[in-house]
Structure formats: C-alpha cells, structure tokens
Amino acid sequence: MREISRYNSCTLGRLGSHTASDRTSKTAGDIEIFNKNNHLVEAVEIKHGQEITLQIVYRAKDKILKYNPGRYYIFASKDVKQSEAAQQLNAVIKEMASEHGCQVIVNGIIPTIKYYLRLIMSITDFIELYSKLIESDTEIQKIHKEKWNEILGRLMIDD
C-alpha cells in the first residue's frame, strides 16, 4: 500500500494456498506484513462463510504469542456467533492488548474492503491489477473468473 506511510518499508509475505489449513501453512495468518528487519508487523486471518467464535479468537491468541505481530486482524463474512457473548470476545481482545501489546481487530470482510479501497489506489488501477491476479491464479475456479468478468461487464468506469 504505497499511499499509506505506515507500510513504506514493509513487504507482503508470500501468499500461500487459499485452501491450506492454518496448521500446515506455518504462518500467523492468511496475509502477513513484515518490516525491513523481517519482523512480523501485522497478520490478517480471513474467515469466509464463518461466524467469529471464541475458538477463532483463542487460535488468534496462540498465533500472536507464537509469531509476535503488533496488530492482528480477523475478518469474517459473518458476524459474531449469537451464542457467544461479544463481552467474552472483547475480554480476550483486551487481554491480548494489555498482556502482549498486540492490537486485535475483528471486522467484516466487505466493510473492511470498502474502507481500505478508498485509501489505496484509483479504482481503475485496482480493477486492472485485481483482474490480472484473478486471471493468473490457478486456484480460482472458472466459474469465479466468469463471475468476475460479468461484474466487470456491468461496471462503467470513466478514465
């Protein structure tokens, strides 16, 4: 993210398989950001089709203790599981901040994407780069690539 100075000297960790489990990937999250000294600055865990549960937050806590990031994001396509009190989740998050110093941020995938897209590059540049990634990614199924092309066909972008 060239436009945000916080990330000036950072690099994006190698992106692993979209289907690899946390245990086999041996990483702090689905996305990792390292500083110039190769220290983990941030990790992002993405939970598609899942609710946020205490178990997910406790797994994040274990990863925080093992990998020592300064910030840890958990993004999900669903809200906090109704049977689990938000107070319990917040207590674990506050505990991590006070005991470890790691800021844990739990949010929805779509609201987060909307927020950060406005911070990064022009929407035209984003769509062009994202389209190239979709085209070259061998793990994305044909049906998903066709859906992306359908979405592009509906967009009217002014240069």
N, C-alpha and C positions, 0 to 999 in steps of 0.2 A: 504494500500500500504506500506508494511513493508520496502521496499527498499528506500523510499523517507522520509528523516528525518522530513520534514515539517509535516508529518502526524503521527509521533511517538506517541504522546499522544492523538490522535484523535480517535473517534469512528464514525461508519457509522450509521446514523439514520435508524429507522425502515423503510423498503421499503414498500410502500403502493401498492394498486392495480394499475396495468398497465392501467386500464380503468377509474380510478377515476378522476373526474374533479378537477381543482385547487380549486374551491370554497368549495368542500366537503372534500378535503383532509386536509385542515387547516395546510398546510406546505408551506415552502418557495419555494420548488421545488420538482422535481421527486426524486432527491438524495440530502441528507443533510449530512454534515460532522460537528461534534461537537468536541470542545476541551475538556480537562479533567474537566473543570468547567461547562460543558454542554452549552457553548455559541456557537451559530452557527458560524462556520468559513467560510464554503462555501456551496453554493447551486447550483444545476445543474437542468436546465429545458431542457427537450428533446422534440423537435417538429418533429415528424416523419411525412413525407408526406406534410409538410407545408413550406411555404416560411417565412423568417423573415420579419416581418412588424413592423411599428412604434407602432401599438397596442400591439404587443408582448413585445416590449421593454418598453413601458409605464406600462404594467402589471408587468413586472420585477421590474420596479422602485417602484411601490406600495409595492411589496413584500419586496424589500430592505429596504424601510422606515419602514415597519411593523416588519420585523424579524431581521434586522441589521447584515447581513453577511459581512465579509470582502471582499469576492470575490463571484461573481455571473456569472455562465456560462449559455449561451443559445446555445444549439447545435441543428442544424436542418439538415434534409436530403435534403433540397433545399436551394438555395441562397437567398439573399435579394430580396424582391419583386421589379420587374423592375420599377413599377410606383412610388416607394418610393426612394427618393434620399438617397444614402449612407451618404451624408453630414448630413441629418437630424438625421439619426440613430447615427452617430458619435457624433453629438452635444449633444444628450441625454446621451450618454455614458460618454462623457467628463464632463457633468454637474453632473452626479452621482459621478464621481471620485472627482471632486473639492468640491461639496457641502456635500457629505456624506462620502467620503473616500473609497467607495466600487469600486473595480475593476470589470468592466463588460467585459466579453469575449464572443464574438459571433464567432462561427465557425461551420464548417460542422461536422456531426456525424462521417463519415468514416475517414476523415483526423485526427480527434482527437483520434479515437480509434487506428489508425495506430501509431500515435505519442506515446501515453501512453503505448501501449502494449510493446514497446521496453524498457520501463523504469521499468516495474513491474517484473514479474517472467519469468521463462523459458516458452517458447511457449507450451511445453509438459504439464507443470503443469497447465497453463492457460486452455488449452483444456480439461484436465481432470476435473478440478473444474467447468468450464463452462458447460460441458456435464452433470455433476451431478445436477447443478442448473436447466438446461433445463428439465431433466428427472423428477425432483421433483416439478416443477412449475405447479400448476393446471390451471393457466390461459392461458398457452401456448397451442395452438391448436395442434391436432395430425398431421396435415399437416406440421406445422412448425417443429415439432420434427422429422418427416420423412425427411424433407429437411436437417436438421442438420446432421442426420445420413448419408444422401447422400454426404454431404460435407466432413464428416469425412472419408467416404469410398474413396474419391478422394485424400485425404492427405496422403503423405508418410512422416512419422515422424521418424527420427532416434533417438534412445535412447542414 
